[in-house]
């Protein structure tokens, strides 16, 4: 059975996911068989595995860092918020329903057998398991039913490293307070503290570190700097979502920041093209005059369309589309661009029998159904009309996550696709409207922009429209870039974390 180490945090966004990815990379570099694990994740950014199972993207990133294929075993429970008080519950990659928070709180301990089956299966294939917690282990109102922090550490018999974010301030209080709110036996499981996102001279911090160790009896095994690495983010806390237009940008791409936006990592590839500004907007004032508008995926298509309607963004997008601005919809954004969205059983809107008028920029109609489609796809662009004609024939890989069935005009289909791991005939997918200056495109395929040369072709077309060429920008290979970032992350953590101590903690485990 594998050894284990668990990364918990004093709060959300303390850096648990990043430290977990770093340790996965370091152990992998050191020749260890390593797998990441998070029993329960809450995020709208998800991924579809080769088996068609849905899991959180944070564990996909960690799997890439570990040099292994993503598996739903790494994240057996995924919660996708549908409202402020409820989430769709996904177990072993399959949605089992939507539950209010109170109902799920009472239900979740029934999932412990699923959690441990997934963990033990992975552990049998590993030398080291790197487990990530969620939120804070000191959420005392939730501890009785905990399955993701100390509850998981106990089940896995794993020592714990506690990560704290110094950049927010109050780091010593957050560490001490967290530890003091743990039960004595839980506190004994914490074998080291990591301070994250530090700026400055560590020597100035040392008196505080010494006092912290004296008061808690737990060593500080690393002070990690504010790292200049580009690793995919897990959720809406991402700093990417607050970026503004670069003054030197040649191309400006605006992504509509829906309240329930999902899979915004679909667009990270554009950030790697020098001269491109990718920004997320939630008002007409922020929209400005972009070269392309993207409507991303969303967990609630109808509600987010109504949100656009209420704040004026729909009118603004329609106006710009009719005046030649390129509009591209992905998944839920693609559904919105059609003529209508019917929800006969209330699966999307919660109101059975509702029919919502779409933006009517694409000649499509969507009906929401109970069964969620989660599948990896391969395909190619058909004859693309208009500005993106250079995409015609280009191949791509990606995945679908949606519960709607969209009827389309096949002569205007954007793509031809087929499942990667199922026997099925290729079929038409996506849509396009190119007329009188209007250039609107839509697809269900997440990850379509990651295909070789596809993002570059899109930028090339947008540049040509302004009398510029690709000679004016630099394009980076996305996959090579990601691997390089994992190596940079591992290098920085090795330099600032006592890896000998980490290995000793892993080896000793909880045996004392």
C-alpha positions in Angstrom: 0.0 0.0 0.0 1.2 3.5 -0.8 2.5 6.0 1.7 0.5 9.2 1.9 0.8 12.9 2.6 -2.1 15.3 2.9 -2.2 19.0 2.1 -4.7 21.0 4.1 -5.1 24.8 4.3 -6.1 27.4 6.8 -8.6 28.8 4.3 -9.8 28.5 0.7 -7.3 29.6 -1.9 -4.4 29.2 0.6 -2.5 27.3 -2.1 -3.5 23.7 -1.4 -4.0 22.7 -5.0 -0.7 24.3 -6.1 1.4 22.7 -3.3 -0.3 19.3 -4.1 0.6 19.7 -7.8 4.2 20.7 -6.8 4.7 17.6 -4.6 3.2 15.4 -7.4 5.7 16.8 -9.8 8.7 16.5 -7.4 7.8 12.9 -6.5 7.4 12.1 -10.2 10.8 13.6 -11.0 12.3 11.5 -8.2 11.1 8.4 -9.8 8.1 7.7 -7.6 4.7 6.4 -8.7 2.4 9.2 -7.5 -1.3 9.9 -7.7 -3.2 12.9 -6.5 -6.5 12.5 -4.6 -9.3 14.8 -3.4 -12.3 13.0 -1.9 -14.7 15.9 -2.5 -14.2 18.9 -4.7 -16.5 21.8 -5.3 -16.0 23.6 -8.6 -17.6 24.5 -11.9 -14.5 23.8 -13.9 -14.6 20.1 -14.7 -13.1 17.6 -17.1 -14.3 14.4 -18.9 -12.1 11.4 -18.7 -11.6 8.8 -21.4 -14.3 6.7 -19.8 -16.8 9.6 -20.0 -16.6 10.3 -16.2 -16.7 13.9 -14.9 -14.1 15.1 -12.4 -12.6 18.4 -11.1 -9.9 20.1 -13.2 -7.6 20.6 -10.2 -7.0 16.9 -10.0 -6.5 16.8 -13.8 -3.7 19.4 -13.4 -2.2 17.4 -10.5 -2.3 14.3 -12.6 -0.5 16.0 -15.5 2.1 17.2 -12.9 2.4 13.6 -11.7 2.8 12.2 -15.2 -0.3 10.1 -15.1 -3.6 10.0 -16.9 -6.5 11.7 -15.2 -8.9 9.3 -13.5 -12.2 9.9 -11.8 -10.7 7.8 -8.9 -8.7 10.9 -8.1 -11.9 12.9 -7.3 -14.7 10.5 -6.5 -17.1 13.3 -5.4 -17.6 16.6 -7.4 -20.1 19.2 -6.4 -21.1 21.7 -9.0 -23.0 24.6 -7.5 -26.4 25.3 -9.1 -27.4 28.1 -6.7 -26.2 29.7 -3.5 -27.6 26.8 -1.5 -27.5 23.8 -3.7 -25.2 21.7 -5.9 -25.3 19.0 -8.5 -23.7 15.9 -6.9 -21.4 13.8 -9.1 -20.3 10.5 -7.7 -17.6 8.4 -9.5 -18.0 10.7 -12.5 -21.8 10.4 -12.8 -24.4 13.0 -11.7 -26.8 11.5 -9.1 -29.0 14.5 -8.7 -29.1 18.1 -7.3 -29.3 18.5 -3.5 -29.7 21.5 -1.2 -26.7 22.0 1.1 -28.6 20.7 4.2 -29.6 17.5 2.4 -26.1 16.8 1.1 -24.6 17.5 4.6 -26.8 14.7 6.0 -26.2 12.4 3.0 -22.4 12.7 2.4 -21.2 10.2 4.9 -23.0 7.5 2.9 -20.4 8.1 0.2 -17.5 7.0 2.4 -17.4 3.5 0.8 -17.1 5.2 -2.7 -14.3 7.4 -1.4 -12.3 4.6 0.1 -12.8 2.3 -2.8 -11.4 5.0 -5.1 -8.5 5.8 -2.7 -7.5 2.2 -2.2 -7.6 1.4 -5.9 -5.2 4.3 -6.6 -3.0 3.5 -3.6 -2.4 0.0 -5.0 -0.9 1.6 -8.1 1.2 4.2 -6.2 4.3 4.7 -4.1 2.9 7.9 -2.7 -0.6 9.4 -2.6 -0.8 13.2 -2.3 -4.2 14.1 -0.8 -5.7 17.5 -1.0 -8.2 18.9 1.5 -10.9 21.5 1.0 -11.5 24.8 2.7 -10.3 24.6 6.2 -10.2 21.7 8.7 -11.2 24.1 11.4 -14.8 24.6 10.1 -16.1 23.3 13.4 -19.8 23.4 12.3 -18.9 20.8 9.6 -16.4 18.6 11.4 -18.9 16.0 12.6 -19.6 15.0 9.0 -16.2 15.7 7.5 -15.1 13.5 4.6 -12.5 15.8 3.0 -10.1 17.2 5.7 -9.3 15.5 8.9 -12.0 12.9 8.3 -10.1 11.9 5.1 -6.7 12.0 6.8 -8.0 9.6 9.4 -9.4 7.2 6.8 -6.2 7.3 4.8 -4.0 7.3 8.0 -2.1 10.2 6.4 0.1 12.8 8.1 -0.9 16.4 7.3 0.9 19.5 6.1 -0.9 22.8 6.8 -0.6 25.6 4.2 -1.3 29.2 5.1 -1.5 32.3 2.8 0.7 35.1 4.2 -0.2 37.5 1.4 -3.7 38.1 2.8 -2.3 39.0 6.2 -2.9 37.5 9.7 -0.9 34.4 8.8 0.2 33.5 12.4 -3.3 33.9 13.7 -4.8 31.8 11.0 -2.2 29.0 11.6 -2.5 29.1 15.4 -6.3 29.4 15.3 -6.7 26.5 12.9 -4.5 24.3 15.1 -6.2 25.2 18.3 -9.6 24.4 16.9 -8.6 20.9 16.0 -9.1 18.0 18.4 -5.8 17.0 20.2 -5.6 13.8 18.1 -6.1 15.8 14.9 -3.5 18.4 15.9 -1.1 15.5 16.4 -1.6 14.5 12.8 -0.3 17.9 11.6 3.5 17.3 11.0 4.5 20.5 9.4 3.4 24.0 8.4 4.0 25.7 5.1 3.7 29.5 4.7 2.7 30.4 1.1 2.9 33.5 -1.1 5.6 35.3 0.9 7.2 38.5 -0.5 10.4 39.8 1.1 13.3 38.6 3.3 12.6 35.4 5.2 15.0 36.6 8.0 12.4 39.2 9.0 9.9 36.5 9.4 12.1 34.2 11.5 11.2 35.5 15.0 7.5 34.8 14.2 8.3 31.4 12.9 10.2 30.5 16.0 7.4 31.7 18.3 4.8 29.8 16.2 6.8 26.6 16.6 7.3 27.2 20.3 3.5 27.8 20.8 2.3 24.9 18.6 5.1 22.3 18.7 4.8 21.9 15.0 7.7 22.9 12.7 7.5 25.3 9.8 9.1 23.3 7.0 8.9 25.9 4.3 8.2 29.5 3.3 7.2 29.5 -0.3 7.6 32.7 -2.3 4.9 34.3 -4.4 5.7 32.1 -7.4 5.6 33.4 -11.0 4.2 30.2 -12.4 1.2 29.7 -14.7 -0.8 26.7 -13.5 -4.5 26.2 -14.4 -6.8 27.5 -11.7 -9.5 25.6 -10.0 -12.4 28.0 -9.6 -13.8 31.5 -9.7 -11.2 32.7 -7.1 -8.8 32.8 -10.0 -6.9 36.1 -10.5 -7.4 35.5 -14.3 -11.0 36.7 -14.0 -10.0 40.2 -12.8 -7.5 41.0 -15.5 -8.1 44.2 -17.6 -7.2 44.9 -21.2 -3.5 45.1 -21.8 -2.5 48.6 -23.1 -0.2 46.9 -25.7 -2.7 44.3 -26.9 -3.2 43.9 -30.6 -6.2 41.7 -30.2 -8.9 42.0 -27.5 -11.0 39.0 -26.6 -13.8 39.5 -24.1 -15.3 36.5 -22.3 -18.7 37.0 -20.7 -18.4 36.3 -17.0 -21.6 34.5 -16.2 -22.6 34.2 -12.5 -22.4 30.4 -13.0 -19.6 30.3 -15.6 -17.9 26.9 -16.0 -14.7 25.7 -17.6 -13.1 29.1 -18.2 -9.8 27.2 -18.6 -11.1 26.6 -22.2 -9.6 30.0 -23.1 -6.2 29.9 -21.3 -4.5 29.1 -24.6 -5.2 32.6 -25.9 -3.1 34.1 -23.0 0.0 32.4 -24.5 -0.2 34.4 -27.7 1.8 37.6 -27.3 -0.3 40.6 -28.2 -3.6 39.0 -27.2 -5.6 40.4 -24.3 -8.1 37.9 -22.7 -10.4 39.4 -20.2 -13.6 38.5 -18.4 -16.5 41.0 -18.3 -19.8 41.2 -16.5 -21.2 44.6 -17.5 -21.8 46.6 -20.7 -19.2 49.2 -19.4 -16.5 46.5 -19.1 -17.4 45.0 -22.6 -15.9 47.9 -24.6 -15.1 47.1 -28.2 -13.4 43.7 -28.4 -12.4 41.9 -31.5 -14.2 38.8 -30.4 -16.8 38.0 -27.7 -16.9 34.5 -26.2 -19.9 33.2 -24.4 -18.5 30.4 -22.2 -20.1 27.3 -20.6 -22.4 27.7 -17.6 -24.1 25.5 -15.1 -27.4 27.2 -15.6 -27.9 28.3 -19.2 -31.4 29.8 -18.9 -30.7 31.8 -15.7 -27.4 33.2 -17.0 -29.1 34.2 -20.3 -31.7 36.0 -18.2 -28.9 37.7 -16.2 -27.5 39.0 -19.5 -30.9 40.2 -20.5 -31.4 42.0 -17.2 -28.0 43.8 -17.1 -28.0 44.8 -20.8 -25.2 42.5 -22.0 -27.5 40.6 -24.3 -28.5 43.8 -26.1 -24.9 44.9 -26.3 -23.7 41.5 -27.7 -26.5 41.5 -30.2 -25.7 45.0 -31.3 -22.0 44.1 -31.8 -22.8 40.9 -33.6 -25.0 42.7 -36.0 -22.2 45.2 -36.6 -19.5 42.6 -37.4 -17.9 41.7 -34.0 -17.1 38.0 -34.0 -19.1 36.0 -31.4 -18.2 32.5 -30.3 -20.3 30.3 -28.0 -19.1 27.2 -26.1 -21.5 24.7 -24.5 -24.0 26.8 -22.6 -23.0 29.9 -24.5 -23.6 28.0 -27.7 -27.1 27.1 -26.5 -27.9 30.7 -25.7 -27.0 31.8 -29.2 -29.9 29.7 -30.7 -33.5 30.6 -31.3 -35.0 28.8 -28.3 -34.3 26.8 -25.1 -37.1 24.5 -23.9 -37.0 22.9 -20.5 -40.0 20.5 -20.4 -39.0 18.9 -17.1 -37.2 21.8 -15.4 -33.8 20.3 -15.5 -32.0 23.6 -16.3 -34.3 26.3 -15.1 -36.2 24.4 -12.3 -39.5 25.4 -14.0 -41.0 22.5 -15.9 -42.5 23.4 -19.3 -40.6 26.7 -19.6 -39.6 27.9 -23.1 -37.1 30.7 -23.2 -36.3 32.7 -26.3 -32.6 32.6 -27.2 -30.5 35.3 -28.8 -31.4 33.9 -32.3 -27.9 34.4 -33.7 -27.6 30.8 -34.7 -30.3 28.6 -36.4 -30.5 26.1 -33.5 -33.0 25.0 -30.9 -32.1 23.3 -27.6 -34.2 21.1 -25.3 -32.9 20.2 -21.9 -33.1 16.5 -20.9 -32.4 14.5 -17.8 -29.4 12.5 -18.9 -26.2 14.5 -18.9 -23.8 14.0 -21.8 -20.2 13.5 -20.7 -17.9 12.2 -23.4 -14.5 12.8 -25.0 -14.7 13.7 -28.7 -12.5 14.0 -31.7 -13.4 15.8 -34.9 -12.6 18.4 -37.5 -14.0 21.7 -38.6 -16.2 21.5 -41.6 -16.1 24.3 -44.3 -16.0 27.3 -42.0 -17.4 30.4 -43.5 -16.4 34.0 -42.9 -13.4 35.2 -40.9 -12.4 31.8 -39.6 -12.3 30.0 -43.0 -8.7 29.0 -42.2 -10.0 26.6 -39.6 -11.6 24.4 -42.3 -10.5 20.8 -42.0 -8.4 21.3 -38.9 -8.6 18.5 -36.3 -9.3 18.8 -32.6 -9.9 16.8 -29.4 -12.1 17.8 -26.6 -15.1 16.8 -24.5 -18.8 17.5 -23.9 -20.5 18.2 -20.6 -24.1 19.2 -21.0 -27.7 18.1 -20.6 -29.2 19.7 -23.7 -30.0 18.3 -27.1 -29.5 20.9 -29.8 -31.2 20.6 -33.2 -29.2 22.3 -35.9 -29.2 23.0 -39.7 -26.7 20.4 -40.8 -25.6 22.4 -43.9 -24.4 25.0 -41.4 -22.8 22.6 -39.0 -19.4 23.9 -37.7 -17.9 20.5 -37.1 -18.0 16.8 -37.7 -17.3 14.8 -34.5 -17.3 11.3 -33.1 -16.7 9.8 -29.7 -13.2 8.7 -28.9 -14.0 5.6 -26.9 -17.4 4.6 -28.3 -18.4 3.0 -31.6 -20.5 5.6 -33.3 -20.9 7.2 -36.7 -19.5 10.7 -37.1 -22.2 13.4 -36.9 -22.7 17.1 -37.4 -22.1 19.3 -34.4 -22.0 23.1 -33.8 -23.3 25.9 -35.9 -22.3 29.1 -37.7 -24.0 32.1 -39.1 -22.1 34.3 -41.5 -24.1 36.9 -43.4 -24.2 40.7 -43.9 -21.1 41.1 -41.8 -22.4 38.9 -39.0 -19.9 36.2 -37.9 -21.3 33.9 -35.1 -20.0 30.4 -34.2 -21.0 27.9 -31.6 -20.0 24.4 -30.4 -20.4 22.0 -27.5 -16.8 21.0 -27.5 -14.7 22.1 -24.5 -11.0 22.3 -25.3 -11.6 23.0 -29.0 -9.2 26.0 -28.9 -6.4 23.8 -27.5 -6.1 21.9 -30.8 -2.8 22.3 -32.6 -2.8 25.7 -34.4 -6.5 26.5 -33.8 -6.1 29.4 -31.4 -3.3 30.8 -33.5 -5.5 30.6 -36.6 -8.3 32.5 -34.8 -5.8 35.2 -33.8 -4.3 35.3 -37.3 -7.8 36.0 -38.7 -8.6 38.7 -36.2 -5.2 40.3 -36.9 -5.7 40.2 -40.7 -9.0 42.0 -40.2 -7.0 44.9 -38.7 -4.3 44.8 -41.4 -1.8 43.0 -39.1 -0.1 39.6 -39.4 1.2 36.8 -37.2 4.7 38.2 -37.6 3.5 40.8 -35.0 2.9 38.1 -32.3 4.6 35.1 -30.7 2.8 31.8 -30.2 3.8 29.3 -27.6 3.1 25.5 -27.8 0.4 25.0 -25.1 1.3 21.5 -24.0 5.0 22.2 -23.8 4.3 25.4 -21.9 2.3 23.5 -19.3 5.0 20.9 -18.7 7.6 23.7 -18.4 5.4 25.4 -15.8 5.1 22.2 -13.7 8.9 22.0 -13.8 9.3 25.6 -12.7 6.8 25.0 -9.9 8.7 21.9 -8.7 12.0 23.8 -8.8 10.7 26.7 -6.7 9.1 24.4 -4.1 12.3 22.3 -3.9 14.3 25.4 -3.1 12.0 26.7 -0.4 10.6 23.5 1.2 12.5 21.1 3.3 12.0 18.1 1.1 14.1 15.8 3.3 11.7 16.6 6.1 8.7 16.0 3.7 10.1 12.6 2.7 10.7 11.7 6.4 7.1 12.6 7.3 5.9 10.5 4.4 8.0 7.6 5.4 7.1 7.7 9.0 3.4 8.3 8.4 1.4 8.3 11.6 3.3 5.5 13.3 4.9 6.9 16.5 
